[in-house]
Amino acid sequence: MQNVKVAIWGFGAMGSGMAEMLLNKEGVDIVGVCVSRPERAGKKMSEVLGKPLNGKAEVILTNNLDEAVKEGECDVVLVCTDSHAPSVTEKVIRVLEKKVNCITIAEEMAYTQAQYPELAKKIDECAKKNGVSALGTGINPGLMMDLLAVCFSGCMIDVKSVACKRVNSLSPFGATVMREQGVGTTVEQFAAGKADGSLTGHIGFAESIMMISDAIGLKVEKIEEQMDPIVTDVDRKTPNGAGAAKAGDVAGVSMRAQGLRDGKNVIDMQHPQQIEPEQVGVQTGDYITIEGTPAVHMANTPEIDGGLGTIAMAVNCIPQCINAEPGLRSMIDIPVPHAIMDDFRNHVYESKKLVK
């Protein structure tokens, strides 16, 4: 069997990180990279990464998807361009119409039917028509605040409620994330950004809640979300210089959501994130509490790195996406993701391989 053939659409921090990970794996080749930045088109992948290819073939970056992804020459495309389902759907459709499997890290694609049932139906029908699969994944949503809770519930006789909390640091991220989270704004500016929608906060609560609800059968009827500023009482600045907040201004955002059934909160989500949390005594971590028999109390600290975790989830799910039955799939539809320390080809069904 030939090596697994992978293309990447989007070559920012996530896409380039996936390329670096793939270059260190056996039994897998990068066959194309589609970029959005015009100045990168025509450049060598090794030049942009500044990394050795470890014996792998060179790839020339392009702005043209048809050049990066060709039917019959690629098994799966990793789409790393958008967060929202409406903006990424047409990209996913373009990949599927080439009869190539697709993995996207768009948060709203982790469980598309939660907010966009019509888009989910469109993608599902296209994937089935072309005999391939589409999968949304990532660290959150995709693992920490949904799939892990579902897995832990497997040891329970009954489940009364689920609570997931992720406390993380925004310090490793760039200027775009700082703006989206309101870092460095005044409380008044934060309120204005919240009102006009320019502050995104965390994207994915609806997807995580409905993934858990549908998997376990908690029958959530309504979802509510809240966004509040985390105001600092000391000056803070990130080591990379991308974010800073003066005392009295906003250092991050506290996001919360509830999945309600009969007016009762059966799935609770908490996600406070800020720059330099340790500076004010806040320790990062991931926590899952499931009330029932027997109860579950999981704690992992410090937090799982969001960037590295998302990169790894996408790459490690390549075999599951290729092996999946055609259609739109989620993390509760495929085998449990895991690290791949041997040859990728050992994890792919030969009958599902597109490039023989």
Phi, psi and chi 1 to 4 in degrees:
 res  aa     phi    psi   chi1   chi2   chi3   chi4
   1 MET       -  137.0 -172.2 -162.3  -49.6      -
   2 GLN   -67.1  162.0  -72.7 -162.4   45.2      -
   3 ASN   -58.0  153.1  -75.9   -4.2      -      -
   4 VAL   -65.6  132.2  176.0      -      -      -
   5 LYS  -104.2  122.5  -52.4  -64.1 -175.5 -176.7
   6 VAL  -124.7  137.8 -179.5      -      -      -
   7 ALA  -118.1  155.6      -      -      -      -
   8 ILE  -125.3  129.2  -58.0  171.8      -      -
   9 TRP  -113.5  108.8 -168.2   -9.1      -      -
  10 GLY   105.5  120.8      -      -      -      -
  11 PHE  -130.8   42.1 -145.7   58.4      -      -
  12 GLY   -83.3 -146.4      -      -      -      -
  13 ALA   -61.1  -41.0      -      -      -      -
  14 MET   -74.2  -50.6  -64.7  -64.1   98.0      -
  15 GLY   -62.3  -43.5      -      -      -      -
  16 SER   -68.8  -33.6   60.1      -      -      -
  17 GLY   -64.4  -39.0      -      -      -      -
  18 MET   -65.0  -39.2  -67.6  173.7 -163.3      -
  19 ALA   -61.1  -45.4      -      -      -      -
  20 GLU   -60.9  -40.5  -70.7 -175.0   27.3      -
  21 MET   -65.8  -43.4 -178.7  173.6  173.7      -
  22 LEU   -65.9  -33.1  -72.7  165.5      -      -
  23 LEU   -66.1  -16.6  -71.5  172.1      -      -
  24 ASN  -104.8   13.0  -72.2  -69.7      -      -
  25 LYS  -112.3  150.6  -63.7  -64.2 -179.3  178.6
  26 GLU   -89.6  148.3  -63.9  179.8   50.0      -
  27 GLY    75.1   19.4      -      -      -      -
  28 VAL  -143.9  138.8   59.2      -      -      -
  29 ASP  -126.0  144.3  -65.3  -35.6      -      -
  30 ILE   -89.7  122.7  -59.5  172.1      -      -
  31 VAL  -110.7   -8.3  -64.6      -      -      -
  32 GLY  -168.7  148.1      -      -      -      -
  33 VAL  -136.9  122.5  174.6      -      -      -
  34 CYS  -107.0  124.9 -175.7      -      -      -
  35 VAL  -116.1  157.7  -64.5      -      -      -
  36 SER   -97.1  -26.4   57.0      -      -      -
  37 ARG   -79.3  115.6  -68.6  163.8   57.9  177.5
  38 PRO   -55.7  -35.5  -22.8   33.6      -      -
  39 GLU   -68.9  -13.3   67.7  -86.6   14.8      -
  40 ARG   -90.5  -19.2  -76.2 -170.9  165.6 -178.5
  41 ALA   -60.4  134.3      -      -      -      -
  42 GLY    91.2  -10.7      -      -      -      -
  43 LYS   -83.6  155.9  -69.1 -173.2  175.8 -179.0
  44 LYS   -77.2  144.2  -64.0  178.7  179.7 -179.9
  45 MET   -59.2  -41.5 -179.5  172.9   64.5      -
  46 SER   -62.8  -34.4   58.7      -      -      -
  47 GLU   -67.8  -44.2  176.6 -173.4   -4.1      -
  48 VAL   -69.1  -41.3  173.6      -      -      -
  49 LEU   -73.0  -31.8  -69.4  176.6      -      -
  50 GLY    67.5   29.3      -      -      -      -
  51 LYS  -130.2  152.1  -57.3  -79.6 -175.0  178.6
  52 PRO   -70.6  154.1   25.7  -34.9      -      -
  53 LEU   -89.3   -1.7  -62.7 -179.2      -      -
  54 ASN    52.1   42.7  -63.7  -31.1      -      -
  55 GLY    83.7   -1.1      -      -      -      -
  56 LYS   -81.5  160.1  -52.6  -87.7 -170.7  176.8
  57 ALA   -71.9  145.6      -      -      -      -
  58 GLU   -69.7  148.8 -175.7   64.2   85.2      -
  59 VAL  -127.5  134.6  174.7      -      -      -
  60 ILE   -95.6  124.3  -56.1  -59.9      -      -
  61 LEU   -68.6  147.1  -82.2   56.0      -      -
  62 THR  -142.4  155.7  176.6      -      -      -
  63 ASN   -90.6   -4.9  -69.0  133.6      -      -
  64 ASN  -104.1  112.7 -172.1  -21.9      -      -
  65 LEU   -60.1  -35.5 -178.6   68.9      -      -
  66 ASP   -64.8  -25.0  -66.4  -31.0      -      -
  67 GLU   -81.3  -34.6  -66.8  178.3   -2.0      -
  68 ALA   -79.8  -32.4      -      -      -      -
  69 VAL  -128.6  115.7 -178.0      -      -      -
  70 LYS  -119.9  134.0  -63.4 -179.1  175.2   65.5
  71 GLU   -57.5  134.2 -178.5  179.1  -25.7      -
  72 GLY    86.8   -6.1      -      -      -      -
  73 GLU  -121.4    5.9  -61.6 -179.9   14.6      -
  74 CYS  -145.7  138.5 -176.8      -      -      -
  75 ASP   -93.0  -35.9  -68.2  -62.8      -      -
  76 VAL  -156.2  144.5   62.8      -      -      -
  77 VAL  -114.1  133.0  175.9      -      -      -
  78 LEU   -96.9  113.6  -53.3  177.7      -      -
  79 VAL   -98.3  117.6  178.0      -      -      -
  80 CYS  -128.1   54.8  -42.4      -      -      -
  81 THR  -118.8  -29.7   58.4      -      -      -
  82 ASP  -139.4  165.3  -54.5   77.1      -      -
  83 SER  -106.5  -26.3  -69.1      -      -      -
  84 HIS  -103.0  141.2  -58.9  -76.6      -      -
  85 ALA   -59.4  -45.4      -      -      -      -
  86 PRO   -58.4  -36.6  -27.6   37.4      -      -
  87 SER   -82.4  -23.4   56.6      -      -      -
  88 VAL   -97.6  -15.8   79.8      -      -      -
  89 THR   -57.3  -46.6  -67.5      -      -      -
  90 GLU   -64.4  -31.3  -68.4  -52.9  -45.4      -
  91 LYS   -67.2  -44.7  -66.2 -176.9  176.2   69.6
  92 VAL   -61.2  -43.1  171.8      -      -      -
  93 ILE   -60.4  -42.0  -67.6  -68.4      -      -
  94 ARG   -59.8  -40.3  -76.0 -170.7   64.8 -173.6
  95 VAL   -66.8  -48.2  172.0      -      -      -
  96 LEU   -61.6  -36.3  -60.1  176.5      -      -
  97 GLU   -67.7  -16.1  -73.0  178.5  -21.5      -
  98 LYS   -87.2    6.7  -68.4  177.1  175.7  -70.2
  99 LYS    60.9   44.1  -64.9 -179.5  170.2   53.5
 100 VAL  -127.0  138.2  177.1      -      -      -
 101 ASN   -66.1  156.1  -61.0  -67.5      -      -
 102 CYS  -138.1  131.8 -178.9      -      -      -
 103 ILE  -118.2  129.0  -64.6  175.4      -      -
 104 THR  -124.7  146.6  173.9      -      -      -
 105 ILE  -100.9   13.1   57.6  171.1      -      -
 106 ALA   -60.9  122.5      -      -      -      -
 107 GLU   -55.9  -41.5  -69.9   92.3  -28.4      -
 108 GLU   -74.4   -4.5  -69.7 -178.2  -13.9      -
 109 MET   -94.7   -3.2  -72.9  -70.0  -68.4      -
 110 ALA   -64.9  -30.9      -      -      -      -
 111 TYR  -154.3   73.0 -154.4   65.7      -      -
 112 THR   -53.9  -37.4  -41.9      -      -      -
 113 GLN   -65.1  -14.1   54.7  -92.5   51.7      -
 114 ALA   -62.0  -41.9      -      -      -      -
 115 GLN  -120.1  -21.8  -62.8 -168.6   78.8      -
 116 TYR  -131.7   68.3  -57.1   98.0      -      -
 117 PRO   -60.5  -32.8   18.6  -31.6      -      -
 118 GLU   -70.3  -39.4  -69.8  -56.2  -46.3      -
 119 LEU   -66.6  -39.2  -67.7 -177.6      -      -
 120 ALA   -59.9  -42.7      -      -      -      -
 121 LYS   -64.3  -41.5 -179.7 -180.0  178.7 -177.8
 122 LYS   -62.3  -46.1  179.0  179.2  179.7 -179.1
 123 ILE   -66.0  -43.7  -64.8  169.3      -      -
 124 ASP   -59.9  -45.6 -174.0   58.5      -      -
 125 GLU   -65.2  -40.8  -70.0  176.1  -12.8      -
 126 CYS   -65.1  -42.9 -179.3      -      -      -
 127 ALA   -63.5  -44.8      -      -      -      -
 128 LYS   -65.8  -39.7  -71.7  176.5  177.4  175.2
 129 LYS   -59.9  -36.1  177.6 -178.4  177.1 -178.7
 130 ASN   -99.4    3.8  -71.1  -76.7      -      -
 131 GLY    70.7   28.5      -      -      -      -
 132 VAL  -132.9  179.5  -70.8      -      -      -
 133 SER  -126.9  156.2   66.2      -      -      -
 134 ALA  -124.1  137.7      -      -      -      -
 135 LEU  -138.2  133.1  173.9   69.8      -      -
 136 GLY  -104.3  133.1      -      -      -      -
 137 THR  -151.6 -179.9 -168.6      -      -      -
 138 GLY   158.7 -172.7      -      -      -      -
 139 ILE   -82.4  -36.9 -167.0   71.4      -      -
 140 ASN  -164.4  101.3 -176.9   34.7      -      -
 141 PRO   -76.6  165.2   27.5  -34.7      -      -
 142 GLY   127.2  -27.6      -      -      -      -
 143 LEU  -149.5  -66.3 -178.8   64.2      -      -
 144 MET   -65.9  -38.0  -60.3  -48.8  -61.4      -
 145 MET  -111.9   17.4  -62.8 -176.4   78.7      -
 146 ASP  -148.5  -67.9   35.8   52.8      -      -
 147 LEU   -60.5  -39.4 -177.4   60.1      -      -
 148 LEU   -61.7  -41.8  -85.3 -176.2      -      -
 149 ALA   -63.4  -41.6      -      -      -      -
 150 VAL   -61.2  -44.8  172.0      -      -      -
 151 CYS   -62.5  -45.5  -70.6      -      -      -
 152 PHE   -62.6  -31.3  -84.0  115.2      -      -
 153 SER   -66.9  -16.1   74.5      -      -      -
 154 GLY   -64.1  -18.4      -      -      -      -
 155 CYS   -98.1   11.6   69.0      -      -      -
 156 MET  -110.0  144.5  -58.0  179.6   68.5      -
 157 ILE   -78.1  -39.8  -65.2  170.9      -      -
 158 ASP  -147.5  153.9   64.5   86.6      -      -
 159 VAL  -125.8  124.8  173.7      -      -      -
 160 LYS   -95.9  -41.3  -64.1  177.9 -179.7  178.1
 161 SER  -159.5  158.1   64.2      -      -      -
 162 VAL  -127.2  133.9  177.9      -      -      -
 163 ALA  -128.9  126.1      -      -      -      -
 164 CYS  -122.1  133.2  -60.9      -      -      -
 165 LYS  -134.2  130.2 -176.8  176.5 -177.7  178.8
 166 ARG  -126.9  114.4  179.4  164.9  167.9   80.7
 167 VAL  -104.9  113.3 -178.3      -      -      -
 168 ASN  -135.5  165.1   77.8  -55.9      -      -
 169 SER   -98.8  136.5  172.4      -      -      -
 170 LEU   -90.8   -3.6  -67.1  172.6      -      -
 171 SER   -57.3  -35.0  -67.9      -      -      -
 172 PRO   -72.5  -13.0  -18.3   32.5      -      -
 173 PHE   -86.3  169.3  -64.2   95.4      -      -
 174 GLY   -91.9 -172.4      -      -      -      -
 175 ALA   -63.2  -35.0      -      -      -      -
 176 THR   -61.7  -46.5  -60.9      -      -      -
 177 VAL   -62.9  -39.6  170.8      -      -      -
 178 MET   -59.1  -43.1  -60.6  -59.5  165.2      -
 179 ARG   -65.1  -43.3  -72.2 -167.1  -61.3  -89.4
 180 GLU   -65.2  -27.2  -66.7  173.5  -16.6      -
 181 GLN   -97.2   -1.7  -50.7  -57.8  -41.7      -
 182 GLY    79.1   14.2      -      -      -      -
 183 VAL   -63.4  128.7  173.4      -      -      -
 184 GLY    90.7   -5.8      -      -      -      -
 185 THR   -82.0  163.6   63.5      -      -      -
 186 THR   -78.9  166.0   64.2      -      -      -
 187 VAL   -60.4  -37.2  173.8      -      -      -
 188 GLU   -67.7  -41.5  -66.8   74.5   20.2      -
 189 GLN   -65.2  -37.9  -70.2  169.9  -28.4      -
 190 PHE   -60.4  -46.6 -175.6   96.1      -      -
 191 ALA   -60.1  -39.9      -      -      -      -
 192 ALA   -67.2  -42.0      -      -      -      -
 193 GLY   -65.6  -36.4      -      -      -      -
 194 LYS   -64.7  -41.3  175.3 -178.2  173.8 -179.5
 195 ALA   -68.3  -39.6      -      -      -      -
 196 ASP   -92.0   -0.9   64.8   23.0      -      -
 197 GLY    84.2    5.5      -      -      -      -
 198 SER   -75.5  -19.9   59.4      -      -      -
 199 LEU   -94.3  119.2  -64.2 -176.4      -      -
 200 THR   -88.7  -32.3   58.7      -      -      -
 201 GLY    60.3 -149.5      -      -      -      -
 202 HIS   -81.2  135.1  171.5   64.0      -      -
 203 ILE  -108.0  125.8  -58.3  170.3      -      -
 204 GLY   133.2   -0.7      -      -      -      -
 205 PHE   -59.5  -47.4  -84.1  145.1      -      -
 206 ALA   -59.8  -40.5      -      -      -      -
 207 GLU   -66.0  -45.4  -72.2   69.7   28.2      -
 208 SER   -64.2  -45.4  -68.8      -      -      -
 209 ILE   -62.4  -45.7  -71.9  173.2      -      -
 210 MET   -73.7  -29.0  -67.2  -47.5  -59.7      -
 211 MET   -63.4  -46.2 -171.0 -172.1  -57.5      -
 212 ILE   -64.8  -46.6  -66.2  170.6      -      -
 213 SER   -59.3  -47.7  176.4      -      -      -
 214 ASP   -69.5  -36.6  -71.5   -9.8      -      -
 215 ALA   -66.7  -45.6      -      -      -      -
 216 ILE   -89.2  -28.8  -61.6  176.2      -      -
 217 GLY    93.0   36.9      -      -      -      -
 218 LEU   -84.2   -9.1  -70.4  178.7      -      -
 219 LYS    55.2   52.1  -60.2  179.9 -179.5  178.4
 220 VAL   -63.2  134.6  164.7      -      -      -
 221 GLU  -105.9  -24.8  -58.7  164.1  -22.3      -
 222 LYS  -152.0  145.8 -179.0 -178.3  179.3 -178.5
 223 ILE  -122.0  132.6  -63.1  172.8      -      -
 224 GLU  -121.0  143.6  -65.0 -178.8  -10.3      -
 225 GLU  -130.5  149.9  -65.4 -170.8   22.2      -
 226 GLN  -134.6  146.7  -59.0   84.3   38.6      -
 227 MET  -134.0  124.2  173.5 -167.0  -70.2      -
 228 ASP  -134.8  150.6  -66.3  -58.2      -      -
 229 PRO   -76.2  148.1   29.9  -36.1      -      -
 230 ILE  -101.2  108.7  -63.0  175.6      -      -
 231 VAL   -93.5  130.6 -179.7      -      -      -
 232 THR   -92.3  146.7 -179.1      -      -      -
 233 ASP  -103.9    4.4   55.5    2.9      -      -
 234 VAL  -136.6  155.9  -64.0      -      -      -
 235 ASP   -67.5  137.8  -68.6  -10.4      -      -
 236 ARG  -134.0  150.8  -54.7 -168.9 -151.0  178.0
 237 LYS  -151.6  135.8 -174.6  176.3 -178.3  179.0
 238 THR   -76.6  149.3   63.0      -      -      -
 239 PRO   -58.8  -32.0  -26.7   36.3      -      -
 240 ASN   -84.8   -2.0   63.2   10.0      -      -
 241 GLY    77.7    3.6      -      -      -      -
 242 ALA   -77.9  -24.2      -      -      -      -
 243 GLY  -139.9  145.6      -      -      -      -
 244 ALA  -154.0  150.1      -      -      -      -
 245 ALA  -144.8  129.1      -      -      -      -
 246 LYS   -83.9  156.8  -64.8 -180.0  179.9  178.8
 247 ALA   -53.2  129.8      -      -      -      -
 248 GLY    96.3  -12.6      -      -      -      -
 249 ASP  -101.9 -176.0  -73.0  -15.9      -      -
 250 VAL   -90.5  125.8  177.2      -      -      -
 251 ALA  -104.1   -5.1      -      -      -      -
 252 GLY   171.9 -166.2      -      -      -      -
 253 VAL  -137.0  139.0   58.1      -      -      -
 254 SER  -104.1  114.0  176.4      -      -      -
 255 MET  -106.9  139.4  -61.1  -69.6  -63.3      -
 256 ARG  -140.7  153.8  -56.9  179.9  -51.1  -78.0
 257 ALA  -153.6  153.9      -      -      -      -
 258 GLN  -133.9  135.4  -58.1   80.1   39.9      -
 259 GLY   -99.5  115.0      -      -      -      -
 260 LEU  -104.9  140.6  -53.4  175.3      -      -
 261 ARG  -135.3  123.5 -175.4 -170.6   67.0 -146.1
 262 ASP    54.7   34.8  -63.2  -31.6      -      -
 263 GLY    78.8   -1.3      -      -      -      -
 264 LYS  -102.1  138.9 -178.3 -179.7  178.8 -178.7
 265 ASN   -78.1  104.4 -176.3   11.3      -      -
 266 VAL  -101.9  -17.7  -67.1      -      -      -
 267 ILE  -134.0  112.1  -57.7  179.2      -      -
 268 ASP  -109.1  131.9 -173.4   73.9      -      -
 269 MET  -122.8  131.9  -61.6  -89.1  162.3      -
 270 GLN  -133.0  130.5  -62.3 -178.1   45.9      -
 271 HIS  -144.6   76.5 -169.0   13.8      -      -
 272 PRO   -81.2  133.5   28.5  -32.1      -      -
 273 GLN  -142.5  135.4   44.9 -171.5  -17.4      -
 274 GLN  -155.4  164.0   57.7 -169.3  -60.4      -
 275 ILE   -80.4  143.6   61.1  169.7      -      -
 276 GLU    46.1   54.3  -60.1  -60.3  -71.9      -
 277 PRO   -62.0  -33.1   23.3  -35.0      -      -
 278 GLU   -62.7  -23.3  -65.4   83.8    0.8      -
 279 GLN   -63.9  -24.2 -168.1  173.5  -23.4      -
 280 VAL  -117.0   23.5  -69.6      -      -      -
 281 GLY    80.8   14.8      -      -      -      -
 282 VAL   -96.1  123.3  174.5      -      -      -
 283 GLN   -97.2  134.2  -60.8  -58.8  -47.1      -
 284 THR   -76.6  159.8   64.9      -      -      -
 285 GLY   172.4  170.4      -      -      -      -
 286 ASP  -123.8  132.5  -61.9  -75.1      -      -
 287 TYR  -137.9  137.0  -49.2   90.7      -      -
 288 ILE  -130.9  126.4  -65.3  174.3      -      -
 289 THR  -123.6  123.2  -58.8      -      -      -
 290 ILE  -121.8  117.0  -50.4  178.8      -      -
 291 GLU   -84.7  131.1  -62.5  -61.7  -22.3      -
 292 GLY   159.7 -153.7      -      -      -      -
 293 THR  -127.9  116.5  -50.8      -      -      -
 294 PRO   -75.5  155.4   31.0  -34.9      -      -
 295 ALA   -71.4  153.1      -      -      -      -
 296 VAL  -118.5  132.6  169.8      -      -      -
 297 HIS  -135.4   94.8  -60.6  -84.1      -      -
 298 MET  -103.5  135.4 -174.7  -77.2  -71.2      -
 299 ALA  -138.7  132.5      -      -      -      -
 300 ASN  -132.8  121.2  176.0   75.4      -      -
 301 THR  -142.2  138.5 -174.3      -      -      -
 302 PRO   -71.5  178.4   29.2  -37.3      -      -
 303 GLU   -58.1  154.9   62.8  171.3  -48.7      -
 304 ILE   -71.8  129.2  -60.5  -66.0      -      -
 305 ASP   -56.4  121.4 -175.7  -74.2      -      -
 306 GLY   -64.4  -41.9      -      -      -      -
 307 GLY   -67.6  -53.1      -      -      -      -
 308 LEU   -62.5  -38.2  -66.8  177.0      -      -
 309 GLY   -63.9  -41.4      -      -      -      -
 310 THR   -66.3  -43.6  -65.2      -      -      -
 311 ILE   -57.3  -49.1  -71.5  166.8      -      -
 312 ALA   -65.5  -40.6      -      -      -      -
 313 MET   -60.2  -44.7  -74.6  -67.5  -69.1      -
 314 ALA   -63.2  -47.1      -      -      -      -
 315 VAL   -68.2  -43.5  170.9      -      -      -
 316 ASN   -70.9  -17.3  -72.0  -30.2      -      -
 317 CYS   -90.1    0.9  -78.7      -      -      -
 318 ILE   -56.3  -49.7  -73.1  173.0      -      -
 319 PRO   -61.3  -41.3  -25.0   36.6      -      -
 320 GLN   -62.9  -38.1  -75.0   91.4  -28.5      -
 321 CYS   -67.3  -43.5 -177.6      -      -      -
 322 ILE   -65.3  -40.8  -65.1  173.1      -      -
 323 ASN   -75.8  -17.8  -65.6  -21.6      -      -
 324 ALA   -65.8  155.1      -      -      -      -
 325 GLU   -66.5  147.7  -72.4  -59.2  -53.7      -
 326 PRO   -56.2  143.0  -27.2   36.5      -      -
 327 GLY   133.7 -179.5      -      -      -      -
 328 LEU   -81.8  124.3  174.6   60.9      -      -
 329 ARG  -119.7  157.6  -58.0  -61.6  168.9 -150.3
 330 SER  -126.2  178.9   74.7      -      -      -
 331 MET   -67.0  -19.0  -63.2  -53.8  -65.8      -
 332 ILE   -91.0    2.4   59.1  174.5      -      -
 333 ASP  -100.7  -15.7  -62.5  -39.1      -      -
 334 ILE  -115.8  163.6   63.3  172.0      -      -
 335 PRO   -58.5  155.8  -25.0   34.7      -      -
 336 VAL   -56.5  130.7  174.9      -      -      -
 337 PRO   -68.7  151.9   26.7  -35.5      -      -
 338 HIS  -155.2  160.9   53.4   77.9      -      -
 339 ALA   -65.5  151.4      -      -      -      -
 340 ILE  -121.5  104.0  -60.1  172.9      -      -
 341 MET  -102.8   -3.0  -57.0  -52.1  -64.6      -
 342 ASP  -115.9 -155.7   58.2  -14.9      -      -
 343 ASP   -71.8  128.7 -165.0  -55.6      -      -
 344 PHE   -56.5  -32.2  -97.9   64.5      -      -
 345 ARG   -65.2  -21.1  -68.4  171.9  -65.7 -178.4
 346 ASN   -69.9  -13.3  -65.7  -23.2      -      -
 347 HIS  -110.8    0.3  -57.9  -91.7      -      -
 348 VAL  -110.0  130.7  174.4      -      -      -
 349 TYR   -67.8  127.9  -58.1  148.9      -      -
 350 GLU   -60.1  -33.7 -171.4  167.8   -0.3      -
 351 SER   -68.0  -19.5   61.2      -      -      -
 352 LYS   -96.3  -11.5  -69.2  -73.9 -173.1  176.1
 353 LYS   -65.9  128.2 -172.8   85.4  165.8   47.1
 354 LEU   -81.5  -36.7  -59.8  178.0      -      -
 355 VAL  -101.0  103.6 -174.3      -      -      -
 356 LYS   -78.9      -  -56.2  -60.6 -176.4 -178.6
